[in-house]
Amino acid sequence: MNWKEHIVSDKDVLIGKPTIVGTRISVAHIVNLLAQGWSEAQILENYPRLTRESLQAVFLYLQDCLNDGLLYSPIKKSA
């Protein structure tokens, strides 16, 4: 799967934050829901414009960001 078919960034939508194609639902919002304990089924039930593929695309997008070092934050070791 190519995540670029499911996630876009448009400066006129949510100030350019990555969103699911055809929605104003940001990748960050999906990640926040998952971090709060929402299941895939709960997300799909509450956001019917989303699909299993769009949720998978979120993970592929994040994986590419991590691989490219875009989400890397060095951890400082205490002395």
C-alpha positions as CSV (number, residue, x, y, z in Angstrom):
1,M,0.0,0.0,0.0
2,N,1.1,3.5,-0.8
3,W,0.2,5.8,2.1
4,K,0.4,8.8,-0.2
5,E,-2.9,7.7,-1.8
6,H,-4.6,8.1,1.6
7,I,-2.8,11.0,3.4
8,V,-2.3,14.5,2.1
9,S,-1.1,17.9,3.3
10,D,-2.9,21.0,2.1
11,K,-2.0,24.4,3.5
12,D,-5.7,25.3,3.3
13,V,-6.8,22.4,5.5
14,L,-5.7,22.3,9.1
15,I,-2.8,24.6,8.3
16,G,-1.1,21.9,6.3
17,K,-1.2,19.1,8.9
18,P,-1.3,15.7,7.3
19,T,-4.9,14.6,6.9
20,I,-6.8,11.6,5.6
21,V,-7.8,12.2,2.0
22,G,-11.3,13.6,1.6
23,T,-11.6,14.5,5.3
24,R,-10.4,17.1,7.8
25,I,-9.2,14.3,10.1
26,S,-5.5,14.6,10.9
27,V,-3.0,11.9,11.3
28,A,-2.3,13.4,14.8
29,H,-5.9,13.1,15.7
30,I,-5.9,9.4,14.8
31,V,-2.7,8.8,16.8
32,N,-4.2,10.6,19.8
33,L,-7.3,8.5,19.7
34,L,-5.2,5.3,19.6
35,A,-3.0,6.6,22.5
36,Q,-6.2,7.2,24.5
37,G,-7.1,3.5,24.0
38,W,-9.6,3.7,21.2
39,S,-9.8,0.5,19.1
40,E,-9.8,0.4,15.3
41,A,-13.4,-0.6,15.5
42,Q,-14.3,2.4,17.7
43,I,-12.5,4.8,15.3
44,L,-14.2,3.4,12.2
45,E,-17.6,3.5,14.0
46,N,-17.2,7.1,15.1
47,Y,-15.6,8.3,11.8
48,P,-17.5,6.5,9.0
49,R,-15.5,8.3,6.3
50,L,-12.4,6.4,7.4
51,T,-11.5,2.9,6.2
52,R,-9.2,0.2,7.5
53,E,-6.9,1.2,4.6
54,S,-6.7,4.8,5.8
55,L,-5.8,3.7,9.3
56,Q,-3.1,1.4,7.9
57,A,-1.9,4.4,5.9
58,V,-1.4,6.3,9.1
59,F,1.0,3.7,10.4
60,L,2.8,3.5,7.1
61,Y,3.2,7.3,7.1
62,L,4.5,7.3,10.7
63,Q,6.9,4.5,9.8
64,D,8.3,6.5,6.9
65,C,8.6,9.5,9.2
66,L,10.6,7.5,11.7
67,N,12.8,6.0,9.0
68,D,13.5,9.4,7.6
69,G,14.3,10.7,11.1
70,L,11.5,13.2,11.1
71,L,10.1,12.0,14.5
72,Y,13.4,11.5,16.2
73,S,14.0,13.2,19.4
74,P,17.2,12.4,21.2
75,I,16.9,11.3,24.8
76,K,19.4,13.0,27.0
77,K,21.2,10.8,29.5
78,S,21.4,12.2,33.0
79,A,24.9,12.5,34.5
